[in-house]
Amino acid sequence: MTATTRAGADTVAELIRRRWGDHRTGLRDEHHTLTHHQAAAGAAARAALLADLMPPRPGSEPHLGLLLDNTPEYPLWLGAAALAGAAAAGINPTRRGAELARDITHTACRVLVTQRAHLPLLDGLPLPGVRLLVTDTDAYADLLAPYAGARPGDAVLGPVGPATRYLLTFTSGSTGAPKAALRSQGAVAAAGASLARAFGTGPDDVHYVCMPMFHGNAVIADWAPALAAGAGVALRDRFSASRFLPDVRRFGATYFTYVGRAVQYVLATPPGPHDRDHRLRLGFGTEAGAVDAARFRERFGVRLVEGYGSSEGGAAIQRAPGTPPGAVGRAAPGDDLAVVDPATRRECPPARLSPAGRLLNADEAVGELVNRGGSGTFEGYWRNPEAEAARRRDGWYWTGDLFYRDADGFLYFAGRADDRLRVDSENLAAAMIEAILARWDRAAGVAVYAVPDPVAGDQVMAALALRPGTAFDPAAFAAFLDAQPDLGTKMPPRFVRIAPALPLTATNKIHRVALRRASFLCADPVWWRPAPGAPYAPLTPQALAALRAEYARHGRAPA
């Protein structure tokens, strides 16, 4: 189909078109090196193929699914979707069976692009009307070959403009089926340009993409800024802590993004005398925590910038001059952000901080972040009006994230609303307790989560991954807890699980659902306090049997 509408400068399609004729190195992984021009040509060829594979027809959407690791095919197909005016749905390869089939069919994918390693995931799944393309096969190469001469804009499925639907990104909610958030070409292009300006990214930079590209972080905060700035992109197929520094050196990376606990795992690798021998200058992400950010800068000489922008685009926080350590920043222009108590809709009191920046009134200062100015750039969910209504309530956009605000208006991330615990009628944020426990010098990784109290509410449980060469010392851990001035009386964990490694989701976030499901009924060693303030002791089979009986007496279960 011949193009009739030229994309404006504020579309992803136009950003790709600008790379035509640019013969600098643009896209690399372990096995491939493409110039910017070759990447644009590859996207154009795939766009032309796409236009033939799914011509417009009533009742169908121009949607394709990407069930791929971070190979060059992923950004090439993102580029193809942009040029063709199609929308790409990132499909999570850790999903299985009916859940995986649901993700593909729910997003109305007519074409599914995958690789041989993921074919077993699709065996036997009902995917009616879905055309499968397997990238690392001769059949795929033969199918693509006739389109090798295509140029950007040669083939489109419809008009391409800023409002053209572009991404369907599944949110990583802990309950219910994942929701597919919608992002337009204009929103993604604007986000990329904004981040490139904020961090001074230019044509000489190299963005290292090690977070999975089916997640919005890697696409919107790493690939899109590189595209906007004309910077190079280097890919790691799946995140690897041991490969992080060698990759950074090999590719000359200057910028990367992270999510969840990836930073902890890089820090857990053995230190060496050449840890600062690289070009890396900046990491941008979420949930690293102030302690690990300081450790990362001290060891690698790299600044980590904690950012916030909800996956759905309804609220954004920008770093500003004078942002204190641990704070994310202030509300972006046009957003009226507030921290409120969801039950009363009243704004929470400002945080009281110690001279060291530690929160002293978490019980009253932590609340849900809302955008009272509307829903920002939130463009909705795909075919999920109930979820949209939950986000847009009474004229406000509810993020589902916990924050607190200091007296100067700086905002601090305190966790997800789903990670709130209720202990003795007091609300606690798991992330706040994690930030405190992460100070313990023996902890390489920390996760805090709720387990049921035998009578009502929750009790606090923590999973600890220890640093190499250390062991759990219950007396030392208790002494550490007693020395923390901002650890409230309800915050110390009653149960402590010593794990060889913390379970992670595909986006390197703590898999809290798995931890909560296991509770203290797990194979790993568990220590507990039989009574508040008592010394930590091993949770023996006899103690576990007594605990089970206590739960049974009150008609509750420990998990």
N, C-alpha and C positions, 0 to 999 in steps of 0.2 A: 504494500500500500504506500503510495507516494505521500510524503509529508506535505501538509497544507498549512501548518501552523509552526512557526519558528519559536522555540522556547525562549523565554525572556532570560535576562542575565541572572534572575533570582530563582533559577531552577537548577536541580542537580544535572539535568541534561545539558544545560549551557556550560556548567563547570567542566563536564567531560569534553564537550566540544572544544573548549579552550586548550585542551592538552594535545589536540591534533597538530602535528608538526613539531612537537617538543620531543627531542631525541635524547634527552637526559634519562638516566635510570629512574624508572617510576614505580616498579612493582617487583618485589623479590621474595623468594623463599629459599629453602635449602637447595632446591633443584632447578629453579627457573629465575631468569632475569628478563624483564620486559622494560622497554622505554615507555615514557608517558604516551608517545604516539602509538606504540604497539598495543598498549592497554586500551586506548580509545578505539583503535581499529578492532580489537577483539570484542569490545563491548558493542560496536556497530554491527559486526558480523552476527553476534548472538541476538541483537535486536531484530535484525532482518529475518533470522530463523524463527524467532518468536512470533513475528507478524504472520508468518506462514503457518505456524503450528496452531495458533489460536486466533483466527480472524474474528472480528466483532460479530456477535450474534445475539439476538434478543434473549434476555434472561440469564446471560452468563457474564462473568466478570473477567477482566484481563489480569488474573492473578496467577502467579507462579510460586511454588514452594522451593526453598533452598535447604536441602538436607545434606549439608557439606561441612567438613572441617575447614579450618582457615587455609585453604589452598587458593592459588590465584584465580581459580574458577569462581570463587565467591564474589570478590569485588568486580570481576568481569561481568557476572550476571546482574549484580546491582547496577552496574553501568548500563547493561542492556535494558533492564526494566525502566530506567530513567529515560533513555533515548526513545524507547518504544511507547512510553506512556502507560506502562503496566505497573502493577504493585507486587512487591516481593514479600513473602511471608517467611520469616526465619523459623525453621523447624528444628526443635531441640532433639539431638540424637540420643539423649539419655532417657527419653520417653519410650514406652514400650506398648505393644499390643493395641488394645482398643483406644488407649489414651493417645497414642501416636496417630492412629487413623483418624481420630476425632480432630486433632490439630490440623491435619491436611484437608479433611473434608469441610470442617467448620469455616476455614478461610477460603473455601471455594476455589482451590487450586486446580487449574486445568493442566498445568505442566508441573512436574516435580523433577528437579535437578538434584542428582545424588552422585555417589561414588561407590565403587564395588565394596568397600569395607562396610557400608551401611545397608547393602542389599538384604542381609539376613533379617534386619529389623522389619523389612516390608513383606517378608514371606507370609502368605496367607491372609494379608490384610485386605478388607474390602475397600477398594479405591476406584469406584466406577467412574469412567470418563476421564481419568487422570493419565496423561502421557508421561512416561518415564524416560528421562535422559540420564545415562550413566557416563560421567565425564571421562573416566580413565579406561575407555574401551575404544577399539578400532571403529565400531559402529558409530560412536559419537563423532569421532574425527571425520569419518566419511560424510556424516549428515551435515556437519558444519562447513566442510570444505567449499561447497559452491558459493558460500556467502563471504568468502575471504576478501572480496573487493569492496564490500559495503563501506559507506562513509556515514558518520554521525548525521542523523536526520533523514537518511534515505527511506526508512520504513518506520511507520508509527501505527499504533492501534487506535489513535484518536488524538484530539488536540492535547498538546503538552503545555502546561502552564504552572504557575505557582500553586494553584489549588488542586492539581492532579494528585490523586491518591498514589502514594509511593511505597510506604512500609506498613506492614502489619506485624507488630512486635509483641510477642506474648509476654505478659507480665509474669513475674515469678512469685505469685501469691502462694501463701502457705495453706490455704483452704480452697476447695472448689476447683473447678476447671480453670485453667489459665485464660485470661482475657486478652484479646488481640487489640492492642492500642493502635490507632490510626495516625500516621504522620504523612503530610503532603510533601511534595518536592520543595515547595517554598519554605516550609518549616525546617526541613533537613538542611537545605542550602544556607538558610539564615543562621542556624545553629553552628554549622561548620565555619562560616565566615566570622561569627562572633567569637568563637573560641580561638580561631587563628589570630584575630586581632588582640584578644586578651593576653595570649601567651607569646606574641611576637613570632609566630611560626611563619617561615618563609620558604622559598624554593630550595634553599640549601639544607633544610631540615629533613630528617628521616623519622617517620612515625612507626614505632614498633607495635604491631597489633598482635597481642598474645591472649587477649580475652576473646571468647567465642563470638563470632560475628552474627550468630542468630540473636544475640542480645543487643539491646539498643546502645549500651555503653561503647562497644567496639565500633559500631557504625557511625553513631552520631557524634561521639566525642573523640574519635581517633581517625577513622577513615575520612569522614566528611571535612574536618579541618585540614587534613592533608590535601584533599582535592581542591578546597577553596584557596589554599596557599601555593599550590603547585609543588608541594613537598613530596618526597618519596615515601613509599609504604613498604614495610618489611613484615612478613607474616611468619608466625609460628603456628603449626597446624593445631596444636592443643597446648594449653599453658603447661610449662615445665619450669619449676624453680631451679633445677640444676642447669637448664639450658639458658636461663635468663641472661646472665652476664656474658657467656660466650656469644649469644646471639647479638646482644647490644654492641659488643666489640666488632663482631663480624660484619654487621650491617651498618655500622656507624650511626646507630640510632641516637636521636637527641630528645625524643618525647615518647611517652607511653601512657596508657591508661590502665587502671586496675579497678577491680571490684572485690568487695568482701575481704577475704583473708589471704589473698595472693601475696601481699607484702610480707605477712608473717612467715610464709613458707620460703620466700627469698631470703629473709633474714636468718632463717634456720639453717641455710647452707653453710658449710665451713668457711670461715673468713680466710682471706689470703692477702699477701702483700701487694697485689695488683688490683685490689677492689675498686680503686679510683682511676684505673687506666681505661678510660672510655670517653665518649663524647656526650653521654646522656646528661641532660641538664634539668629535666622536669618530668614528674609523674602527676597525673590528674585522675582523681577517682573518688571513691567513697569508702567509708568504714575502715580505713587504716588505723585511725586512732592517733592521738597526739604522741603517745609513748613510742609506737612503732615508727611514726613519721620522723621523730627525733633520732631514733636509732638508724633509720635508713639514711638520713642526711649525714650523720656522723660517720657511718661506715663507707658509704658510696659517694658522698659529696653531692647528692641529688636531692633537690627540694621536692617534696610531695605537697600538692595543693588539694585539699579536700573541697570538693564541690557538691552542689546539689541542684538537681533538676529532675523533677519526677518523670518517670518513663513516659507518662502520658502528656507531659508538657504543660500541666496546669499551674505550675509554680516554679520559680527559679530564684536562686540566691547567687549574688555576685560578690566576689572578694573585693574589698575596698581598702584604700590605704589605712593602716592602723588596725587591721583585723587582728585580734588577739590570738595567741596560740590556742588551737583547739576549736576555734570558731570557724564557721563556714563563710560568713560574710553578712551582708545586708540584702534586703529585698531588691530584686532587679527593678529598673524603672517601669512604672505602670502597674506593678503588683502591690497590693495592700495586704501584706502578710502579717498574720497574728498567730500567737500561740494560745489556744483556748482549751477549756475543759469541755470535752464533747457532751457531757451530761447537762451542763448548765449554759453552754455557749458563752460563758464569761471569759474574758482574757485572763490568763494566768499571771500571777505577780512576777516581777522581774527576778532573775536568779540572784542569789547572794553567793558571791565567790570568795574563796580564801585568797590571801596574797599570792598563793601558788596557782590560782586559777581553778580551784576545785569547787564543785557545786555543793553548797551546804543546805539547800532547801529543795531537794529534788521532789519531795512529796507534793509540794504546792506549785513549783515552777515549771514542771514538765507537763506538756499538753500536746494536742494535735495541731500541726501546722495547717492553717487554712489561708486561702486567698480570698479576702473579702471584696476584692476588686473584680471578681468574676472568675472565669475558668482559664484565663491566660491563653496559651496556645493549645489547650486541650482540644483535640479534634474528634474525640469520641472513641468508642469501642466498636469493633465490627460485630454487628448483629447481636448486641447485648444492651438493650435499653435499660434493664434493671441496674446493671453496673454503672451505666452513665448517670442514672438518677442518683445513685449512692454517692457519686463524686460531686454532682451538682445539686446541692441541697440548700434551699432557702436563699438562693442567689450567691452562695459561697462555693468555692472549690475546696473539697476536703482531700488532703493528700494521703491520709492514712499513715503518716509518719509523725514520730514524736520529736519535739524540739524544746529548747528553752531559750530565753532571750535575756541578755544582760541589760544593765541600766542604760547602756549606750546604744542599744538597739541591735547589737550583733547577735546572730542566731547560731545555736549549737545543736548539732544532730544528736538525738538521744535514743534512736532505735525506731523499729516499726511498731505501729499500733498493735499488730498481732502478737508482738513479743512482750506485751505488758504482763506483769505478774500482779496478783492481788494477795498480799500476805497480811493476815490479821487485820483485814479491812483497809489496808494501805496499798495504794497503787505504786508499783515500782517498774522502772524501765530496765529491761535486761541489758541494754547497751551501756547504761550508766554503771552497772555492777561490773560488766566485762572490762570497762575502761580502768576500773580500780584494780581488778585482779591481774590485769596485764602488766601492772607495775612490778609484780613479783619476779625477781630475777631468774627464777627457775622455769618460768612459764614461756613456752614457745608459741602456744596457741590457747585461747580461752573461749569457751561458749557458755552462756548462762541461759537457763530456760526454766519453765515452770513444771513441777510435778504436782499431782493432786495432794492436798493435805488430807489426812485421814478423816477429818470432820467437815471442813468447809474451806473453800478458797484454795490457795496454792502454797507450796513450799519451794524454796530456791535450791536449784541443783546446778552445779558447774561441772563441765568437762574440761580437763586440763591435758594438753600435750606438753610434755616436758622437754627442756633443752637437752641435747646430747650430753651424756656423762653425768646427768643429775638424776636424783630419785625423789619421790615424794616424802617429805619429812613433815608429819602432821603437826608437831610442836612448832616447827619453824613457820609453817603456813598459818597457824593460829596466831602466832606472834606478829606476823606480817599484817594480818587482818586487824588486830588490835591497834596497830600503829597508824592506820589510815584514818585521818580526821574526818574525811567525807563519807565514810562507810556508815550509813545509818544502821540503827539497831535491828531493822528487819532485813537488811541486805546480805549478811554473811550466809554463804550456802550451807544448808544442812547436809546435803549430799555432795560428794566430790568424786567424780569418775576420772580415773587416770587412763587416758587413751593413747595408743601409739601415734595416732593422728586423728584430727577432727574430721568427721564426715562432711564433705562439701557437695554442693549442687554443681551442675554443669557450668554455672557462672561464678564459681569459686566463692559462693556465699555459704555460711554455715547451714548445714542441713538440719535445721531445728526440729522439723517434723520427725525425722528419724530418731533424733536424740530424745524428744518427748515421748515418742512411742516406746522406746526401750526403757525409759525411766531409769530406776536403779536396778532393774531386772536384766542386767546385761552381763556379758562374759568378762568385761574388763574389771579390774579391781575397783571397788567402791569403798570410800571412807564416809563416815557419818558422825553426826553429833546426836547421841541418844537423847539429850536434853539441851535446851538453849544454853550456850556458854560452856557446855561440857567439852572435854578434849575430843578431838577426832579419833575414832576407832574404826577398825575394819568392820565392814558390814558382813558379819559371819552368817552361815546358813541358819544358825539358831536365832540371831537377831532378825534376819529376814522373815523367818517363820512367825516371829512375834509381831512384826510389822504388818504382815499379811492378815493376821488375825485381828489386829486393830482396825484395819481398813474394813474387813468383813463385818465387824460389830456395828459399824456406822453405815453399812450398805454402800461403800465406795470401793474403788479399785485403784491400785497405785499407778496405773497407766491407761 
